[in-house]
């Protein structure tokens, strides 16, 4: 991804300082993590998924070339022939 940069106005919203993120800056999800570095830089990034299902929901489906092969049990011996 190419680095993007722009300026934006800081404004007050219900007693908090706010910055409207321009539409060309895409953020996935509806929650972000905000961190301020020692040099004063403020980093805003999408919040990481919290669980396995949340993480899996963020993945793109595999295309036909990447799809896993179909698994069959045709080459397995009958269960009655398996000694445990």
C-alpha positions in Angstrom: 0.0 0.0 0.0 1.3 3.4 -0.9 1.7 6.0 1.9 -0.9 8.7 2.0 -0.8 12.1 3.7 -3.1 15.0 4.1 -4.0 17.7 6.6 -7.3 17.8 8.6 -8.8 20.2 11.0 -9.1 19.4 14.7 -12.4 20.3 16.2 -14.4 19.9 19.5 -17.1 17.3 19.7 -19.0 16.9 23.0 -16.0 18.1 25.0 -13.4 15.9 23.2 -11.0 16.9 20.4 -11.8 15.1 17.2 -10.4 14.7 13.7 -12.6 13.7 10.7 -10.8 11.0 8.8 -11.0 11.7 5.0 -12.8 9.0 2.9 -9.6 8.1 1.0 -8.2 6.7 4.2 -9.8 3.3 4.5 -10.1 1.7 8.0 -11.7 -1.7 8.3 -14.1 -2.3 11.1 -15.9 0.1 13.4 -13.2 0.4 16.2 -9.7 1.8 16.2 -6.7 1.8 18.6 -5.1 5.2 19.2 -1.5 5.5 20.4 0.6 8.5 21.0 4.4 8.1 20.4 7.1 9.7 22.5 7.6 12.3 19.7 4.0 13.3 19.8 2.9 11.4 16.7 -0.6 10.0 17.0 -1.1 6.6 15.4 -4.7 5.4 14.5 -5.1 1.8 13.4 -7.9 -0.7 13.1 -8.4 -2.7 16.3 -7.1 -6.2 16.0 -9.8 -8.9 16.1 -10.3 -10.3 19.6 -11.0 -14.0 18.8 -10.6 -16.7 16.2 -14.0 -16.2 14.7 -13.4 -12.4 14.5 -10.1 -12.9 12.8 -11.5 -15.5 10.4 -14.2 -13.1 9.4 -11.5 -10.6 8.3 -10.0 -13.0 5.7 -10.9 -13.0 2.1 -12.3 -16.2 0.6 -9.8 -18.4 -1.3 -10.1 -18.3 -5.0 -10.2 -21.5 -7.1 -6.4 -21.6 -7.5 -5.9 -21.4 -3.8 -8.8 -23.6 -2.7 -8.0 -26.7 -0.7 -8.4 -30.0 -2.4 -11.6 -31.9 -1.7 -11.1 -34.6 1.0 -12.7 -38.0 0.5 -12.4 -41.1 2.5 -12.6 -43.4 -0.5 -9.0 -44.7 0.0 -9.5 -45.5 3.8 -10.0 -49.1 4.9 -13.5 -50.0 6.3 -13.8 -49.1 10.0 -14.3 -52.8 10.9 -10.8 -53.5 9.5 -9.1 -50.9 11.7 -7.5 -52.2 14.9 -7.3 -49.7 17.7 
